[in-house]
């Protein structure tokens, strides 16, 4: 099923007309006789979480998302279809790690609203740059990264619990700011 879904997203992304039914379901444009289903991304403090309406088959939900995305202008459709394909191939639990992955983070960020909303601001804050500071040089980013790494690393006296997460966040912040 996954290869067929991915192929469908590529067809829809290209703006091609898709024959129906597709993957055992047909696209129904009118809403007569259909139940409304709502999925949400909700915030709880600085954390984000999904809230899924579980009515209907999972295949129907992903097809609905793909067909809805196909209605976007081409410039917006491509990145949304890419995210849908990432979601289709996700093998982990539905939670903060999925939100981080779909938001484009490689690791270290787990469902943080501030990181997803403004990753550069989050990265600057994580590495200790002052609010409103200009874009720091690669050298400054590296320096602050090393300083913060020493502060959070257990070998330098920091708490062992949560150290891996703190180190991963610093690495992700550095990647965001200088692309490494």
C-alpha positions as CSV (number, residue, x, y, z in Angstrom):
1,X,0.0,0.0,0.0
2,X,2.8,2.5,0.8
3,X,4.4,2.4,-2.6
4,X,0.9,3.0,-4.2
5,X,0.3,5.9,-1.8
6,X,3.7,7.4,-2.6
7,X,3.0,7.1,-6.4
8,X,-0.3,8.7,-6.0
9,X,1.2,11.7,-4.1
10,X,3.7,12.2,-7.0
11,X,0.8,12.1,-9.5
12,X,-1.2,14.6,-7.5
13,X,1.9,16.8,-6.9
14,X,2.4,17.0,-10.7
15,X,-1.3,18.1,-11.1
16,X,-2.2,15.0,-13.1
17,X,-5.8,13.8,-13.3
18,X,-6.1,10.6,-11.2
19,X,-8.5,7.8,-12.2
20,X,-11.0,6.6,-9.6
21,X,-11.3,4.5,-7.5
22,X,-7.8,4.7,-6.1
23,X,-6.5,2.3,-3.4
24,X,-10.0,0.8,-2.9
25,X,-11.6,4.2,-2.3
26,X,-12.9,6.9,-4.7
27,X,-12.7,10.6,-4.3
28,X,-16.1,12.0,-3.4
29,X,-16.2,15.8,-3.9
30,X,-19.7,16.4,-2.5
31,X,-20.1,15.9,1.2
32,X,-23.6,14.5,1.3
33,X,-23.7,11.4,3.5
34,X,-20.2,11.8,4.7
35,X,-19.1,12.2,8.4
36,X,-17.0,15.2,9.1
37,X,-13.6,14.2,10.5
38,X,-11.2,16.6,12.2
39,X,-7.5,16.2,13.0
40,X,-5.7,18.8,15.0
41,X,-2.2,19.8,16.0
42,X,-2.7,21.1,19.5
43,X,-0.3,23.0,21.9
44,X,0.2,22.4,25.5
45,X,2.7,25.0,26.8
46,X,5.7,24.7,24.5
47,X,4.8,21.1,23.4
48,X,2.8,20.1,20.3
49,X,0.7,17.0,20.0
50,X,-1.7,15.5,17.4
51,X,-5.3,14.9,18.1
52,X,-6.8,12.5,15.7
53,X,-10.5,11.7,15.0
54,X,-10.5,7.9,14.6
55,X,-13.6,7.6,12.5
56,X,-12.9,6.1,9.1
57,X,-10.1,3.9,7.8
58,X,-6.5,5.2,8.0
59,X,-6.3,4.9,4.2
60,X,-9.3,7.3,3.8
61,X,-7.5,9.8,6.1
62,X,-4.3,9.9,4.1
63,X,-6.1,9.9,0.8
64,X,-8.1,12.9,2.1
65,X,-4.9,14.7,3.0
66,X,-3.3,14.0,-0.3
67,X,-6.3,15.0,-2.4
68,X,-6.7,18.2,-0.3
69,X,-3.0,19.0,-0.8
70,X,-3.5,18.6,-4.5
71,X,-5.8,21.6,-4.5
72,X,-3.0,23.9,-3.3
73,X,-1.1,26.1,-5.7
74,X,1.9,24.3,-7.3
75,X,4.5,26.2,-5.3
76,X,2.8,25.1,-2.0
77,X,1.8,21.7,-3.2
78,X,5.4,20.3,-3.5
79,X,6.5,20.8,0.1
80,X,3.2,19.6,1.5
81,X,3.3,16.4,-0.6
82,X,6.9,15.9,0.6
83,X,5.7,16.0,4.2
84,X,2.8,13.7,3.4
85,X,5.3,11.2,1.9
86,X,7.4,11.5,5.0
87,X,4.4,10.8,7.2
88,X,3.4,7.8,5.1
89,X,6.9,6.2,5.5
90,X,7.1,7.1,9.3
91,X,7.7,3.9,11.3
92,X,7.8,5.3,14.8
93,X,5.1,6.3,17.3
94,X,2.8,9.2,16.7
95,X,4.1,11.8,19.0
96,X,6.7,14.5,19.4
97,X,9.3,12.7,17.3
98,X,6.9,12.5,14.4
99,X,6.1,16.3,14.7
100,X,9.8,17.1,14.7
101,X,10.4,14.9,11.7
102,X,7.5,16.3,9.7
103,X,8.8,19.8,10.6
104,X,12.1,19.0,9.0
105,X,14.2,18.5,12.1
106,X,16.8,15.8,12.0
107,X,17.0,15.2,15.7
108,X,17.1,16.8,19.1
109,X,13.8,18.6,18.8
110,X,10.8,16.7,20.0
111,X,7.5,18.6,19.4
112,X,8.7,22.0,20.7
113,X,6.3,24.7,19.5
114,X,9.0,27.4,19.6
115,X,11.3,25.2,17.5
116,X,8.7,24.4,14.9
117,X,7.3,27.9,14.8
118,X,10.6,29.8,14.4
119,X,13.6,27.4,14.1
120,X,16.2,30.1,13.7
121,X,15.0,32.0,16.8
122,X,14.9,28.7,18.7
123,X,18.4,27.8,17.6
124,X,19.8,31.2,18.5
125,X,18.2,31.0,22.0
126,X,19.4,27.4,22.5
127,X,23.0,28.4,21.7
128,X,22.8,31.4,24.1
129,X,22.7,34.3,21.6
130,X,20.8,37.4,22.7
131,X,17.3,38.0,21.5
132,X,17.3,40.1,18.4
133,X,20.9,39.5,17.7
134,X,22.1,39.6,14.1
135,X,22.9,36.4,12.3
136,X,26.1,35.1,14.1
137,X,29.1,34.0,12.1
138,X,29.9,30.3,11.8
139,X,32.8,30.8,14.2
140,X,30.5,32.4,16.8
141,X,28.0,29.6,16.4
142,X,30.8,27.0,16.8
143,X,32.1,28.8,19.9
144,X,28.7,29.0,21.6
145,X,28.0,25.4,20.6
146,X,31.2,24.2,22.3
147,X,30.5,26.3,25.4
148,X,27.0,25.0,25.8
149,X,28.1,21.5,25.1
150,X,30.5,21.7,28.0
151,X,27.7,23.0,30.2
152,X,25.3,20.1,29.4
153,X,27.7,17.2,29.1
154,X,27.9,14.8,32.0
155,X,31.7,14.5,31.6
156,X,31.8,18.2,32.7
157,X,29.5,17.7,35.7
158,X,26.1,18.1,34.2
159,X,23.2,15.9,35.1
160,X,23.3,12.5,33.3
161,X,19.5,12.3,33.0
162,X,18.4,14.1,29.8
163,X,22.0,14.7,28.7
164,X,21.5,13.0,25.3
165,X,18.5,15.1,24.5
166,X,20.2,18.4,25.5
167,X,23.2,17.5,23.4
168,X,21.0,16.6,20.4
169,X,19.2,19.9,20.8
170,X,22.5,21.8,20.7
171,X,23.6,19.8,17.6
172,X,20.3,20.6,15.8
173,X,20.6,24.3,16.7
174,X,24.1,24.4,15.3
175,X,22.9,22.6,12.1
176,X,20.1,25.1,11.7
177,X,22.4,28.1,12.0
178,X,25.3,26.9,9.9
179,X,24.1,23.8,8.0
180,X,26.3,21.2,9.6
